[in-house]
Amino acid sequence: MTIKNKDRIQARAIRRCGELLKQVEASKGGQPTHKSTQEGALLSIPTRESVAKDAGLSEWQRKTALRVANVPPPTFEEAVESDSPPTVTQLAKQGRQRKPEPLFDLGGNRGMTSKSVPKIVPMFQTGIRTTKQRRGFAPVR
């Protein structure tokens, strides 16, 4: 067995692991959810993280498997069957899902900072004033 074949087998195994993890509903954060039973006892609903942990996967392995599973099937097959198959890390980079861009630019900052607040507050105040004026609740300035 050649190294290329080993890489192909590993990539397919990790992709399958990610596909199985995707079948488990992702947690939405916050307090753990519980499901009540007939006897009144509470059962925890398994999450991707808990299922992966029970399977012996580290956080890095879980995320990598999910990212490899996100690569579209035709792209994955073409890459894996190529003369020089990509590494699992390269495949994971292809499957990484980016967060959507913000609706408006905060001056290059990704979050609210003390510098961005003075820019945003007047925009909201202007919007509130104009809305109240249109509805007849505030005098026109």
Secondary structure, DSSP 8 states (H G I E B T S, - for coil): --HHHHHHHHHHHHHHHHHHHHTS----SSS--EEE-TTS-EEE---HHHHHHHTT--HHHHHHHHHHHHS-HHHHHHHHTSSS---HHHHHHHT-------SS--TT-SS--TTTHHHHHHHHHHHHHHHHHHHTSS---
